[in-house]
Amino acid sequence: MKIVGISGSLSKHSKTELTVQKTLDFIDEQDPTVQTELIALSAYNLVFCDGRNPDDYEADTRTVIDKIAAADALIIGSPIYRGTYSGAFKNLFDLIPNDSLRGKAVGITATGGSDHHYLAIEHQFKPLIGYFNAYAIPGGVYANNGHFAGGELTDKNILERLANLAKETIRLSTLLNNSYEGPAETAIKRESLQES
Ligand SMILES: Cc1cc2nc3c(=O)[nH]c(=O)nc-3n(C[C@H](O)[C@H](O)[C@H](O)COP(=O)(O)O)c2cc1C
């Protein structure tokens, strides 16, 4: 099984990246047979989605799209910007093909300055995952700036919750075993959007 972590922050000392990496570390500890990889968007030069066929993207954009398509499950994370995920994070989900998350387990994390926007996981991130016919792990973990100290994620409760998110992501992905018998396509096809 391969689980890819996505950090949707472009900042240099990213709390989102720490959070997603910590979750991947818990996965490594809990099941060493699982292969994990972090995709920090700050390390890749992604172009903006311009509506072309996803097969036609090149360079870093191609690399990231392919890594996500090849993953069995994902741990996603974004800083909260203006009450929702970052623009960089949304752009990634505009770039990937409609079927690249179908039937996959997705663990959700978010980081915000305060707890004001913790429900963004329910109201913003989960509908995005739903669009792709993927399975969001119930819950999701929201860390605020007070949960970090000295460049580390230090809050015990958040760490416990991330360990649980790691466990549940492995468990659901194992149960799903890459078999998905739901709708083959998202409700609205990309082609029909281009024709209109
Ligand atoms: C442009 C911008 C908008 C932000 N908007 C919010 C917000 O609406 N709610 C919030 O709780 N924090 C907000 N923040 C704070 C960040 O979400 C927070 O510092 C986060 O931990 C940054 O993650 P990073 O270190 O991975 O970049 C904002 C920060 C920036 C730069």
The ligand as an SDF file (V2000), in Angstrom:
LIG
                    3D

 31 33  0  0  0  0  0  0  0  0999 V2000
   -3.4120   34.7400    3.6890 C   0  0  0  0  0  0  0  0  0  0  0  0
   -3.6670   34.1050    5.0110 C   0  0  0  0  0  0  0  0  0  0  0  0
   -4.9530   33.9070    5.4280 C   0  0  0  0  0  0  0  0  0  0  0  0
   -5.2160   33.2910    6.6450 C   0  0  0  0  0  0  0  0  0  0  0  0
   -6.5180   33.1040    7.0250 N   0  0  0  0  0  0  0  0  0  0  0  0
   -6.7860   32.4420    8.1680 C   0  0  0  0  0  0  0  0  0  0  0  0
   -8.1270   32.1840    8.5490 C   0  0  0  0  0  0  0  0  0  0  0  0
   -9.0780   32.5420    7.8700 O   0  0  0  0  0  0  0  0  0  0  0  0
   -8.3430   31.4930    9.7060 N   0  0  0  0  0  0  0  0  0  0  0  0
   -7.3220   31.0560   10.5030 C   0  0  0  0  0  0  0  0  0  0  0  0
   -7.5820   30.4230   11.5280 O   0  0  0  0  0  0  0  0  0  0  0  0
   -6.0260   31.3040   10.1690 N   0  0  0  0  0  0  0  0  0  0  0  0
   -5.7350   31.9650    9.0240 C   0  0  0  0  0  0  0  0  0  0  0  0
   -4.4320   32.1880    8.6630 N   0  0  0  0  0  0  0  0  0  0  0  0
   -3.3570   31.6370    9.5200 C   0  0  0  0  0  0  0  0  0  0  0  0
   -2.8200   30.3080    8.9720 C   0  0  0  0  0  0  0  0  0  0  0  0
   -3.8710   29.4210    8.6410 O   0  0  0  0  0  0  0  0  0  0  0  0
   -1.9450   29.5990   10.0160 C   0  0  0  0  0  0  0  0  0  0  0  0
   -0.8870   30.4410   10.4220 O   0  0  0  0  0  0  0  0  0  0  0  0
   -1.4040   28.2750    9.4850 C   0  0  0  0  0  0  0  0  0  0  0  0
   -0.8870   27.5260   10.5620 O   0  0  0  0  0  0  0  0  0  0  0  0
   -0.3000   28.4740    8.4570 C   0  0  0  0  0  0  0  0  0  0  0  0
    0.1130   27.2210    8.0080 O   0  0  0  0  0  0  0  0  0  0  0  0
    1.5520   26.9830    7.3470 P   0  0  0  0  0  0  0  0  0  0  0  0
    2.5780   27.2560    8.4240 O   0  0  0  0  0  0  0  0  0  0  0  0
    1.5490   25.5680    6.9300 O   0  0  0  0  0  0  0  0  0  0  0  0
    1.6840   27.9380    6.1920 O   0  0  0  0  0  0  0  0  0  0  0  0
   -4.1470   32.8540    7.4700 C   0  0  0  0  0  0  0  0  0  0  0  0
   -2.8310   33.0570    7.0350 C   0  0  0  0  0  0  0  0  0  0  0  0
   -2.5890   33.6720    5.8290 C   0  0  0  0  0  0  0  0  0  0  0  0
   -1.1570   33.8540    5.3830 C   0  0  0  0  0  0  0  0  0  0  0  0
  1  2  1  0
  2  3  1  0
  2 30  2  0
  3  4  2  0
  4  5  1  0
  4 28  1  0
  5  6  2  0
  6  7  1  0
  6 13  1  0
  7  8  2  0
  7  9  1  0
  9 10  1  0
 10 11  2  0
 10 12  1  0
 12 13  2  0
 13 14  1  0
 14 15  1  0
 14 28  1  0
 15 16  1  0
 16 17  1  0
 16 18  1  0
 18 19  1  0
 18 20  1  0
 20 21  1  0
 20 22  1  0
 22 23  1  0
 23 24  1  0
 24 25  2  0
 24 26  1  0
 24 27  1  0
 28 29  2  0
 29 30  1  0
 30 31  1  0
M  END
$$$$
